[in-house]
Amino acid sequence: MLDVHLTAPFRLLRTAQPVIRSLSLADAQVGRRVVRKVVNVSSVSGVFGNVGQANYSATKAGVLGLTMTLAKEWGRLNTTVNCIACGLIKTRATDTISTRVRRFRWKAARSEWVSIPN
């Protein structure tokens, strides 16, 4: 779970950083301003938690933390780092979650915005 949902995005972004940095410096030398974009994928489970998914929720919360940190660090490189947190989607993996919990998470994901401080 950690390897797929947190370690992989971390390693990909760590590998991309020198490339983004060198492109940003090259753009600055010629007086050009290019804004690059990074979009990470998390889950509402990482924001609100989810019954029976402590490992998954922890990794997705880690992606949110990684995103907020890189947004602050890479802003000077003219790179915007954002994250989307997808809601619950009915699949075989989510069928084990009770209907009551599923409805609660569905309502929370659509009616409650989480403010993340800068």
N, C-alpha and C positions, 0 to 999 in steps of 0.2 A: 504494500500500500504506500509506504513512504517513498520507495524507489520510483514508482509510476507518477504519483500525484505531487510530490514535492522535490525530490532529488533531481528528477529529470528537468523540470523547469529551471531550477537553480543552476544546473550545469549548462544548460543551453544559454541562459542569459549571461553566465560568467564567461562563456566562450565568445558570446557576441560583443561583450563590452569593449575589448581592444579594437574591434572593427568599427564599432560605433564611435569610439573616441577618436580614432585616426581620421575617419570621415568628417567628424565634427571639426577637428583641427584644420583639415585641408579646406573645408568650406570657409572657416573663419579667415584663413590666409588670403583667400581670393575675395573676401567681402561678401560672401553668399550666406544666407541664413536658410537652412533646410531643417524643418522640424520632423524628426523621425518618431514613429509610434510603435509601442509595444502593448499588446493586449494579452493579459493572462486570463486563465479560466479557473474560477473557483466554484463555490456552491453556496447556497443558502445554509447548508449544513455547517459550513465554516463560520458563518455569521451567528446563527441561532443554535447550533448543535442539532443532533438528531438521535432519537432513541435507537440503541443498538448499533450505532455507527461511530463510536468514539475514535477509532483509528482514521476513518475517512474524514470526519469533521476536523480532527487535529491537523491533518495534512492540508486540507483546504483553508483552514485558518492560517496555516503557515504561508500559503500562497498569498493571502491578503497581506500579511506582514512583509513578505518579500516585495510585493508590489508597492506598498507604501514607502518602504526604504529606498527602492530603486527610483521611485518617482522623485524623491528628494535628492538622491545622489546624481541622477542622470539629467536633472533639469538644466544643469550648467552645460550639458552637451546638446541642448536643444532637443531632448528626447522625452516625449510624453509616455508615461507608463501608467496604464489603467488595468482594471480587472473587472470582468463580468462575473456575477454570482448567479448561476442558473438555479432555478427552482426544481422542485420534485417532479419527475417525469415518470409516468407509470410504465414500469418494465418488470421483467421477472424478478430482478433484484429488489425492487421496492414492493412487491406483492406481500412480503412478509410483514410489512409495517401495517398496523391496524388502520382501518378506515378513519377512525376518530383522530388519530395522530396525523394521518395524511391530510385530512381536512384542515386541521389546525395549522400545519405547516403551509398549506396552500394559501390560507387566508393571511397568515403572517407575512408570507413572501410578497403578497400583492398589496397589502394595506399598511405595512409598517416599514418606513424607511429608516435605515441605520445611518446616523451621522458619524463619520470617522474623522476625528480631528486631524489637522495638518501637523 
